[in-house]
Amino acid sequence: MTKQLDSYYHLSTEFYDLEKPQATAEELAWYMNYARQAQGPILEPMCGTGRYIIPMLESGFDIEGLDASLHMLRALQEKCAQKNLTPNVHHCFLQDFKSEKRYAFIFIPSGSFGLITSKEEVKQCLHMIHAHLMPGGKFVFEIDTPQAITASLNTWNKSIYTKDDGTLIIGHQRPSYNAKNQIVTITCHYEHKDNRMLIASESEIVRLKLYKRFEIDPLLKEIGFSFITYKAHHKIVAHEFDSTLVYECTPI
């Protein structure tokens, strides 16, 4: 690891897992279709706690994952252990990943690519992915656009989830948006409580880069990708007013 992750710690991971325990049927079907077409191994960078990698492992796919959050990977491994699955996952940042293996399908779902906010790191990550794709392989990723901005900016949003042991995980999140650099900054505070007694708390700041339609296209071409851009999870060419874009990329 060349640097330390400053988000997605223990309580954040628990909250994430309770908030998003599994991918929607539509999202999972979208990526499963690509997995079935892949003529070789699969890689999911930024795999988190396993919403995609676990059902793909259960379906028998040759898939690996990587994530910069050790807490996320531990949660993934715990869930796999309960299902008698043995995941092959790597603890590293995307731009630092190195493997002798080449992959037929690499994917980053759910807008996680936007967590890479540095333009230089975005470029490094795309180079890394391009270098690890097999000839004819596909790289599919999602990005959110400014159309995804909600009306709840600059206000605290509270969510409460109950764990299996009856204790509560409470999340307080306050998003703000800088239209100049198109970055959403989410100030987060998490609490673990039992009968109103505080067990633990945790704070972090998460940043998410948004992209306008066509904005990332020149960089993808520079790296050496040809691509098609779809409306999220539909084989429909993307429109400038779509809130989420899906890029299907192939190395030239």
PEGI-V229789 format. One record per pair of residues at least 24 apart in sequence whose ideal C-beta (glycine too) atoms are under 6 Angstrom apart, sorted by the first residue. I is the first residue (numbers start at 1). J is the second residue. D is the distance in Angstrom with one decimal. If there is no record, write none. Layout:
i: (I,I)
j: (J,J)
d: (D,D)
This chain:
i: (2,5,5,7,7,8,8,9,9,10,11,11,11,12,12,13,13,13,14,15,15,15,17,17,18,18,22,23,23,26,30,31,31,34,34,35,38,38,39,40,40,41,42,43,43,44,45,45,46,46,48,49,49,50,50,52,57,64,65,66,66,66,68,94,95,95,95,95,97,102,102,103,104,104,105,106,107,108,109,111,111,113,113,114,114,114,114,117,117,117,126,127,130,130,130,133,138,139,140,141,142,142,143,143,144,144,145,145,146,147,147,148,149,153,167,168,182,183,183,184,213,224,224,225,226,226)
j: (96,68,69,204,206,69,72,71,202,71,190,192,202,190,204,71,72,75,169,169,171,190,49,75,161,169,51,51,52,233,233,107,109,105,140,61,104,105,104,104,134,103,105,103,106,107,94,108,108,112,72,75,76,76,79,109,85,88,89,90,92,97,93,125,121,124,125,128,128,132,134,132,134,137,138,139,140,141,142,142,144,141,143,143,144,208,209,183,207,209,223,223,223,224,251,251,250,249,248,247,244,246,211,245,210,244,210,243,210,241,243,243,177,177,194,193,210,207,209,208,240,251,252,249,250,252)
d: (5.7,4.6,5.6,4.4,5.2,3.8,5.7,5.7,5.6,5.2,3.9,5.9,4.1,5.9,5.9,4.2,5.4,5.4,5.2,5.1,4.7,5.4,5.1,5.8,3.7,5.9,5.5,4.6,5.9,5.3,4.4,5.7,6.0,5.5,5.9,5.2,4.0,3.8,5.2,3.1,5.4,5.2,4.6,4.5,4.7,5.9,4.7,5.5,5.5,4.3,4.9,4.2,5.0,4.0,5.8,6.0,4.9,4.5,4.4,4.0,5.7,5.6,4.7,4.6,5.6,4.0,4.9,5.7,5.9,6.0,4.5,5.7,5.1,4.8,5.5,4.7,4.5,4.1,5.8,5.1,4.7,4.8,5.6,5.7,5.8,4.4,4.6,5.8,5.0,4.5,4.7,6.0,5.3,5.7,5.5,5.1,5.8,4.3,5.2,5.5,5.8,5.3,4.7,5.4,5.4,5.5,5.8,5.8,5.2,5.8,4.2,4.1,5.9,5.6,4.5,4.7,4.5,5.5,5.5,4.5,4.1,5.8,5.1,4.2,5.4,5.4)
